[in-house]
């Protein structure tokens, strides 16, 4: 077993220690396979991560081992690796890595990073998101096919709000749709727009979609996880590996592929072939950012005409003005009995 190898990544030599270490035992993929995978999709994952503060999901002993999320840039990181200071809802802050090229991705892979979780902001302005991210999350009793149906129903909703979505598999059972936006709005406003989009999709879905935060209220429906747009919430980026036995990938899709694509079609072995043939199908995503005016107008109408205001934040967030009680409905009812 080699102690280390050096890989050329983005014009740099990046050291990879213990390259033969097995990271995906079921398929025999090693750390070197992971690094080479990221090199093969370098242009695509660089586009997805460039200048974004990024949390590393690290599996030092492989996908079957213990893991942790690293938000702060590791001590002793290379001088060429850029960072950005981001603030958490608690008021604390951290300097997170901001990849500029595939060299940073391979460097992180050497640390056991399988999945990259970028913020929806750029290093130059960490308070104004430039992506609206919609997470279509299947609940028990639903599956990927239900998420596909929701995504196809979502597309015209977005179009009516002058928004253009870019779909991708989550690498699991769900789908993500990212909308590039002009970075003029705060996290609070972007989250409010996500809630409005989710509610409109919910109204049109015939009971197949929900924005209910409490699991006991979701039922067998696709949950639009609007809180993935809250500050300090991130989603695995396009081309990220996911820590499951078959080494799946969060795969960017064209809309005409959504109906027929399956999550199992995209993994560490198949994605490099697809990328070589089709390139980055999300290239150009940032070329025409959208505005949130129509979505925020819809949010205002929902509140004015239907009394639909804010929804609960994640439990680690401070209580927000106008936020409903963070109490499970069944517990709230028991408290009034």
Secondary structure in CASP SS format (residue, H / E / C, confidence):
PFRMAT SS
TARGET T0000
AUTHOR 0000-0000-0000
METHOD secondary structure of the structure
MODEL  1
X C 1.00
X C 1.00
X C 1.00
X E 1.00
X E 1.00
X E 1.00
X E 1.00
X E 1.00
X E 1.00
X C 1.00
X C 1.00
X E 1.00
X E 1.00
X E 1.00
X E 1.00
X E 1.00
X E 1.00
X C 1.00
X C 1.00
X C 1.00
X C 1.00
X E 1.00
X E 1.00
X E 1.00
X C 1.00
X C 1.00
X C 1.00
X C 1.00
X E 1.00
X E 1.00
X H 1.00
X H 1.00
X H 1.00
X H 1.00
X H 1.00
X H 1.00
X H 1.00
X H 1.00
X H 1.00
X H 1.00
X C 1.00
X H 1.00
X H 1.00
X H 1.00
X H 1.00
X H 1.00
X H 1.00
X H 1.00
X H 1.00
X C 1.00
X C 1.00
X C 1.00
X E 1.00
X E 1.00
X E 1.00
X E 1.00
X E 1.00
X E 1.00
X C 1.00
X C 1.00
X C 1.00
X C 1.00
X C 1.00
X C 1.00
X C 1.00
X C 1.00
X C 1.00
X E 1.00
X E 1.00
X E 1.00
X C 1.00
X C 1.00
X C 1.00
X C 1.00
X C 1.00
X C 1.00
X C 1.00
X C 1.00
X C 1.00
X C 1.00
X C 1.00
X C 1.00
X E 1.00
X E 1.00
X E 1.00
X E 1.00
X E 1.00
X C 1.00
X C 1.00
X C 1.00
X C 1.00
X C 1.00
X E 1.00
X E 1.00
X E 1.00
X E 1.00
X E 1.00
X E 1.00
X C 1.00
X C 1.00
X C 1.00
X H 1.00
X H 1.00
X H 1.00
X H 1.00
X H 1.00
X H 1.00
X H 1.00
X H 1.00
X H 1.00
X C 1.00
X C 1.00
X E 1.00
X E 1.00
X E 1.00
X E 1.00
X E 1.00
X E 1.00
X C 1.00
X C 1.00
X C 1.00
X E 1.00
X C 1.00
X C 1.00
X E 1.00
X C 1.00
X C 1.00
X C 1.00
X C 1.00
X C 1.00
X E 1.00
X E 1.00
X E 1.00
X E 1.00
X E 1.00
X E 1.00
X E 1.00
X E 1.00
X C 1.00
X C 1.00
X C 1.00
X C 1.00
X C 1.00
X H 1.00
X H 1.00
X H 1.00
X H 1.00
X H 1.00
X H 1.00
X H 1.00
X H 1.00
X H 1.00
X H 1.00
X H 1.00
X H 1.00
X H 1.00
X H 1.00
X H 1.00
X H 1.00
X H 1.00
X C 1.00
X C 1.00
X C 1.00
X C 1.00
X E 1.00
X E 1.00
X E 1.00
X E 1.00
X E 1.00
X C 1.00
X C 1.00
X C 1.00
X C 1.00
X C 1.00
X E 1.00
X E 1.00
X E 1.00
X E 1.00
X E 1.00
X E 1.00
X E 1.00
X C 1.00
X C 1.00
X C 1.00
X C 1.00
X C 1.00
X H 1.00
X H 1.00
X H 1.00
X H 1.00
X H 1.00
X H 1.00
X H 1.00
X H 1.00
X H 1.00
X H 1.00
X H 1.00
X H 1.00
X H 1.00
X H 1.00
X H 1.00
X H 1.00
X H 1.00
X H 1.00
X C 1.00
X C 1.00
X C 1.00
X C 1.00
X E 1.00
X E 1.00
X C 1.00
X C 1.00
X C 1.00
X C 1.00
X H 1.00
X H 1.00
X H 1.00
X H 1.00
X C 1.00
X C 1.00
X C 1.00
X E 1.00
X E 1.00
X E 1.00
X C 1.00
X H 1.00
X H 1.00
X H 1.00
X H 1.00
X C 1.00
X C 1.00
X C 1.00
X C 1.00
X C 1.00
X E 1.00
X E 1.00
X C 1.00
X C 1.00
X C 1.00
X C 1.00
X E 1.00
X C 1.00
X C 1.00
X C 1.00
X C 1.00
X C 1.00
X C 1.00
X E 1.00
X E 1.00
X C 1.00
X C 1.00
X E 1.00
X C 1.00
X C 1.00
X H 1.00
X H 1.00
X H 1.00
X C 1.00
X C 1.00
X C 1.00
X C 1.00
X C 1.00
X H 1.00
X H 1.00
X H 1.00
X C 1.00
X E 1.00
X C 1.00
X C 1.00
X H 1.00
X H 1.00
X H 1.00
X H 1.00
X H 1.00
X H 1.00
X H 1.00
X H 1.00
X H 1.00
X C 1.00
X C 1.00
X C 1.00
X C 1.00
X C 1.00
X C 1.00
X H 1.00
X H 1.00
X H 1.00
X H 1.00
X C 1.00
X E 1.00
X C 1.00
X C 1.00
X H 1.00
X H 1.00
X H 1.00
X H 1.00
X H 1.00
X H 1.00
X H 1.00
X H 1.00
X H 1.00
X H 1.00
X H 1.00
X H 1.00
X H 1.00
X H 1.00
X C 1.00
X C 1.00
X C 1.00
X C 1.00
X C 1.00
X C 1.00
X C 1.00
X C 1.00
X C 1.00
X C 1.00
X C 1.00
X C 1.00
X C 1.00
X C 1.00
X C 1.00
X C 1.00
X C 1.00
X C 1.00
X C 1.00
X C 1.00
X C 1.00
X C 1.00
X H 1.00
X H 1.00
X H 1.00
X H 1.00
X H 1.00
X H 1.00
X H 1.00
X H 1.00
X C 1.00
END
